[in-house]
Amino acid sequence: MKSNLLTTILSLFVLISVCQLHGTYSTSYASDKDSIKNINPENTKQKTVDLDPNNDVSKKVYEYYKKFVIKDNPELKILLNKLKDKYTLIFTPGLFSEYPRLIGQQNLGPQMNFLKKNGFVEGVDFMRTPVNSLQTTGYNAEKKLIPLIAKSNRPVILIGHSMGGVESLKATVSSVDEYEKNPTNKDNLLLKIKGVLPIQAPFYGSNVANNLLGSSLKNLSKKENETDSLLTSLGKNTERFINYYGAQMLLEHPFKKIFGQHPGSMDTLVDLKTTTGTNYMNTHDRQIRSISSKYSIPVLTVIGSADKKFPEELKLNNILKEANTKEQNEENNCQHSSKKALTVSSNIGIYKNIIGALATTFIEHARRVAMGQTATDETDKLVNEISQRSPDAFYSIIKGVDHLTFVMDSYYHKVNNVMYILANLAVLLEKIEDSEKTQLKDQKNVEISL
């Protein structure tokens, strides 16, 4: 067991080192057919719109976040009480989410640990989907997530990161299909799902998957031009070769020995290609839109992008300064008041910076080798912004973060990832409550008419 673990860690270290060594020579090798740039009205039913970081939902999220990071905030306590009293939160992690355990991390771990510290009981108030993240999204949605929804005795809110966000959507779509087959079934799971919060989910796929799948020895041995020898062709694509077989090693080999789990396969990456993702979203467009429009289940997609500057108003020092200024003004207006020592809640530390640096090394490398993603593309280093938005869903967007910022320790540590996700949950809960009020009002109107 120890030797297998040591071998895997050493292999990962060598893989990272070699990848970084060759990173300078990375080039763009995206085909137009598989590029995320082709997600547009011509080949998808998703409307192409500019994602506005100043949209109303993002503004609300920002306001909640600025309140929540102040220690002992009463609104945060109200949110936690509402969630704990009524809902079960189901967290679904993303691809390779088992591997952070090797360095003491857990995908979506910061949020679940925070809930535990605040009295949430695992298995009742929140659950973690026991996904095999090396399997396909369809497999995990049907075999892992849906049984967990059925197990809950309370209404559920689905929270999924990356591939887990796709699985959360697919589980909801599957529930829509089942409900429409038998709408009189009071035990249908669709009736349990009250809200969905996908975080940086590649609904329309990722160019990283496109790139990896095109980098096998068979593909790379093809000569790029008539003058290239076989060795020259392979030499030009050393990094791509390492990418493919590194991914294959992570997907298919170590887990069977280390964790006793069924190993994954490269089919997982096929599932995350832009063509595969776009095809699923187009095929199920009606069901996806009906989640909110017909069945009144709010979907709030959390979108991140690393290509723009992090908002000044969300920097912890600026939040603290603003809060203390407000506190001082309130004190000046009150005759009998005692000044509070306001501090911000930060989940940043030396250890987290070190681990975050390692995590970001992976992300930075993936960024370089992602096909079709140039420096001007707006991505979180793995997934393009537009791919992160589900049709007709609400969305919040924040710039200056990478693909791991919200779910585990990342070197992009400007944001308190626990409070930011809770801020999104606060907005989603508003949408859920508004939806329930509307449904109750409609029901009363029907009763009056009868």
Phi, psi and omega in degrees: 000311182294321180293322178296317180296315180296318179298318180295315180298317179297320179297318179296320181296315178298318181300313180297315183298314180294319179299319180293323180298320183269357187300330182299333187263010182294140177233173178267124181229042179277140170269147180302329183297321186257003186284143178297339181297339183274009173283098182208174184301340182288329183233014176206155179274359176287128179285131178277116179225154174285126180282118187266113179292349179255020178292164187300321181294314179299320179298317179296319178299315180300317181295316177298317181300315181296333176280317187293329182285347173282124185301143177063034179289127183294328180292327176294319178296321178297315179300311182299320179295318178298315181295315183292325184285333191236329192241160166249123178269127180248112182266128179238113183282176186256195183300140180062021185292345177286330187293326178302341177300334181293337179240026174075023181246166175211129177299124186068011178298318180304319181292315182292322177295322178297317179297318178301316181294340181253025171089004177284135182261123178293134183096346178236298182277333174208156178222157174244120181299124182281058185290150162266097189292358177266003175262176183285162180295323179296318179299311183292324179296315185280318188267339185243309186282312182301318175299330179288322176298317180296328182290330184290139177266004183231168173301148184241151169240123183269127180234116183226139178257135175055241179300329177295332175290321176296318180294325177296319178292317182294324177295323178290318177299317178299322178292325176298314180300316180294320180296318182290336174287326183214075184293346180274353180286109183287348179265008181299138185294336180300329180289341179275330185282118183252342179192155180228132181233084176282136182245113178050048182274133179276069183303321181258021175087177181224141178293340177298318177296319178304314185295311183299318183289342178265013190242024178286164180301323180299315181287321185285341180284351178289133181292137179282332174206174187296332185275348182282133170278170179300316181294323179295316180298315179293323181297323180292339186242029182305315183296320180296320178300314179297319180302311185297308186283338171293315178296319179297321178297315181294326183280321194250338191257297196293327190295325181300324182272321187279311187250359179068023181262159174294125182294159178272195179208170179292349175300333177301318180288326175301321180297336184256007175294155180295324179292320180293313180297315180297320180298317179296314182296322178290316182296325184252025184302317182297313181295320182297316181290330182289340180305313180267319187286321184260320186257001172056039175256109182294137174240123179240111181269130179265115185250137178233152178214136181264359191268357180235168183288139177296137183301128180301323184292344181260000176290136188303320180297320179290323177297316180296318179297316179296318181294318180293324177296317178296318179297320179295318179296319179294325179293320180294333181272352180247133182287322182242087180219153177241129184293132178269146176270094183280135175224157179263150177271115182239135177254040182247134178210176182299313180300318182292328176294320180294310179297320179299322179296320178295315180299318182291334176301316176300311184296318181298320179294314179301324179299316184294323186267359181293122183291134174079000179258104180267179183297339182270349178289144180264101181227170172262023182087348175232325186230133178293147182307311186294332178288342182274356183252125176276144182305137176064010180272151168292157175211146168245148183221141178223139181262158174084026178230157177253189189287345181253354187308317189275348191238344176201184183289130182221152178292340171279073191256024181290340185248141172282103190295330178295311184289330179291318177293322177295325177296319176294322177296324179297318178292318178299320179296324174301315180296320179297314181295320177297319180296318180294323178295318179297316180296320179294320178296316179297321180295319178295321179296322178295318180296322180294319181294332179280000000 
